[in-house]
Amino acid sequence: MGETRWLDEDEQRAWRTFLWASRLLHESLDRQLQRDAGMPHTYYMILAMLSEAPGRAMTMTDLARLVRSSPSRLSHAVAKLEAQGWVTRRKRPGDARTNVATLTPEGFAALAAAAPGHVEEVRRALFDQLTPDQVHQLQKIFENVLDTLASSDVGQTPEASSRHPGSGTWRPSANL
């Protein structure tokens, strides 16, 4: 297996800073969405991904890959979104094994209502502290990380990876 390449002092500081900052950022986004929109960040991301899909619909398998969720966890979340009237599920015509999730007009309205507060929190927690140059650097850094992680994604089909946040070709759309 070879010798372990331990992190040096600078790498260790960068790694731990990243871990804490990403954890606190996720917690901040989740708190804001819970407080202002009554939904966790995970539900917001499901609604956002469906809103960007053709016909505002996609298979549950593709949606699970896109939001990096297990099928059972996604199914539970979508059941909650169905109960709210924000998403519907149906079998794909001609394929009784494939479920398709569709964003309803009410779900799109909930997403649209939540988006301004969410974007403000993203700005407050992340971008307001950065210069335009730092934003560009951050983007490049995480594109490299995504590309590396996507190349090691086991079981990823080429079609799914082209739409996947873990792939080098997927790029987020504006104002998630």
C-alpha positions as CSV (number, residue, x, y, z in Angstrom):
1,M,0.0,0.0,0.0
2,G,3.0,2.3,0.4
3,E,3.9,4.9,2.9
4,T,1.2,7.3,4.2
5,R,1.5,10.8,2.8
6,W,0.6,12.7,6.0
7,L,-0.8,16.2,5.7
8,D,1.8,18.9,6.5
9,E,0.9,21.7,8.9
10,D,-0.5,24.0,6.2
11,E,-2.5,21.3,4.6
12,Q,-3.9,20.2,8.0
13,R,-5.0,23.8,8.8
14,A,-6.6,24.2,5.4
15,W,-8.4,20.8,5.7
16,R,-9.8,21.5,9.2
17,T,-10.7,25.1,8.2
18,F,-12.6,23.7,5.2
19,L,-14.4,21.0,7.3
20,W,-15.6,23.5,9.9
21,A,-16.5,26.2,7.4
22,S,-18.5,23.7,5.2
23,R,-20.3,22.3,8.2
24,L,-21.2,25.7,9.6
25,L,-22.3,26.9,6.1
26,H,-24.6,23.9,5.7
27,E,-26.0,24.5,9.2
28,S,-26.6,28.2,8.4
29,L,-28.4,27.4,5.1
30,D,-30.5,24.8,6.8
31,R,-31.5,27.1,9.7
32,Q,-32.4,29.9,7.3
33,L,-34.6,27.7,5.1
34,Q,-36.3,26.0,8.1
35,R,-37.0,29.4,9.7
36,D,-38.1,31.3,6.6
37,A,-39.5,28.6,4.3
38,G,-40.3,25.7,6.6
39,M,-38.1,23.3,4.7
40,P,-34.7,21.8,5.2
41,H,-31.9,22.5,2.7
42,T,-32.2,19.0,1.4
43,Y,-35.8,19.6,0.3
44,Y,-34.8,22.9,-1.2
45,M,-32.1,21.2,-3.3
46,I,-34.6,18.5,-4.5
47,L,-37.1,21.2,-5.6
48,A,-34.3,23.3,-7.3
49,M,-33.0,20.3,-9.2
50,L,-36.5,19.4,-10.4
51,S,-37.1,23.0,-11.4
52,E,-34.2,22.9,-13.8
53,A,-35.0,19.5,-15.3
54,P,-36.9,19.3,-18.7
55,G,-40.6,19.4,-17.9
56,R,-39.6,19.9,-14.2
57,A,-39.5,16.1,-13.9
58,M,-36.8,13.4,-13.7
59,T,-36.5,9.8,-12.6
60,M,-36.1,9.1,-8.9
61,T,-32.8,7.3,-9.8
62,D,-31.4,10.4,-11.6
63,L,-32.6,12.7,-8.9
64,A,-31.0,10.6,-6.2
65,R,-27.7,10.7,-8.0
66,L,-28.0,14.4,-8.6
67,V,-28.7,15.3,-4.9
68,R,-26.2,12.6,-3.7
69,S,-28.9,10.7,-1.8
70,S,-29.6,7.0,-1.3
71,P,-32.8,5.9,-3.0
72,S,-34.5,5.2,0.3
73,R,-33.6,8.6,1.8
74,L,-34.7,10.4,-1.4
75,S,-38.0,8.4,-1.4
76,H,-38.7,9.5,2.2
77,A,-37.9,13.1,1.3
78,V,-40.1,13.0,-1.8
79,A,-42.9,11.5,0.2
80,K,-42.8,14.5,2.5
81,L,-42.7,16.8,-0.5
82,E,-45.7,15.0,-1.9
83,A,-47.6,15.5,1.3
84,Q,-47.0,19.2,1.0
85,G,-48.3,19.1,-2.6
86,W,-45.0,20.2,-4.0
87,V,-44.0,17.0,-5.9
88,T,-45.8,14.2,-7.5
89,R,-44.6,10.7,-8.4
90,R,-45.8,8.4,-11.1
91,K,-44.6,5.4,-13.0
92,R,-42.9,6.1,-16.3
93,P,-45.2,5.2,-19.2
94,G,-44.2,1.9,-20.5
95,D,-41.8,1.2,-17.7
96,A,-43.6,0.1,-14.4
97,R,-40.2,-0.1,-12.6
98,T,-39.2,3.5,-13.0
99,N,-40.7,6.3,-10.9
100,V,-40.7,9.9,-12.1
101,A,-40.8,12.8,-9.7
102,T,-42.4,16.0,-11.0
103,L,-42.4,19.5,-9.5
104,T,-45.9,20.8,-9.1
105,P,-46.9,24.5,-9.6
106,E,-47.3,24.7,-5.8
107,G,-43.8,23.3,-5.4
108,F,-42.3,25.7,-7.9
109,A,-44.1,28.6,-6.0
110,A,-42.6,27.4,-2.7
111,L,-39.2,27.2,-4.3
112,A,-39.6,30.7,-5.8
113,A,-40.7,32.1,-2.4
114,A,-37.7,30.5,-0.6
115,A,-35.1,31.4,-3.2
116,P,-34.6,35.1,-2.3
117,G,-33.9,34.4,1.4
118,H,-31.7,31.4,0.5
119,V,-29.6,33.5,-1.9
120,E,-29.3,36.2,0.7
121,E,-28.0,33.7,3.2
122,V,-25.5,32.3,0.7
123,R,-24.3,35.8,0.1
124,R,-24.1,36.7,3.8
125,A,-22.4,33.4,4.8
126,L,-20.0,33.1,1.9
127,F,-19.7,35.6,-0.9
128,D,-19.9,38.9,1.0
129,Q,-16.5,38.2,2.5
130,L,-14.8,37.4,-0.8
131,T,-13.3,39.5,-3.5
132,P,-14.3,38.7,-7.1
133,D,-10.8,37.2,-7.5
134,Q,-11.4,35.0,-4.5
135,V,-14.8,33.9,-5.9
136,H,-13.0,32.9,-9.1
137,Q,-10.3,31.0,-7.2
138,L,-12.9,29.2,-5.1
139,Q,-14.8,28.1,-8.2
140,K,-11.6,26.8,-9.8
141,I,-10.6,25.0,-6.7
142,F,-13.9,23.2,-6.4
143,E,-14.1,22.4,-10.1
144,N,-10.8,20.6,-9.7
145,V,-12.1,18.8,-6.6
146,L,-15.4,17.8,-8.4
147,D,-13.4,16.6,-11.5
148,T,-11.2,14.4,-9.3
149,L,-14.2,13.0,-7.3
150,A,-16.2,12.4,-10.5
151,S,-13.4,10.4,-12.1
152,S,-13.6,8.0,-9.1
153,D,-17.4,7.8,-8.9
154,V,-18.1,4.0,-9.1
155,G,-21.3,2.9,-10.9
156,Q,-21.8,6.3,-12.6
157,T,-23.1,6.1,-16.1
158,P,-21.8,8.6,-18.7
159,E,-25.4,9.9,-19.2
160,A,-25.9,10.5,-15.5
161,S,-22.4,12.0,-14.9
162,S,-23.0,14.7,-17.5
163,R,-25.8,16.0,-15.4
164,H,-24.2,15.2,-12.1
165,P,-22.7,17.7,-9.6
166,G,-19.9,15.3,-9.2
167,S,-18.9,15.4,-12.9
168,G,-16.6,17.9,-14.5
169,T,-19.3,18.8,-17.1
170,W,-22.0,19.7,-14.7
171,R,-22.2,23.3,-13.6
172,P,-24.7,24.7,-11.2
173,S,-27.3,27.1,-12.6
174,A,-27.8,30.5,-11.2
175,N,-29.6,31.3,-7.9
176,L,-30.0,27.9,-6.3
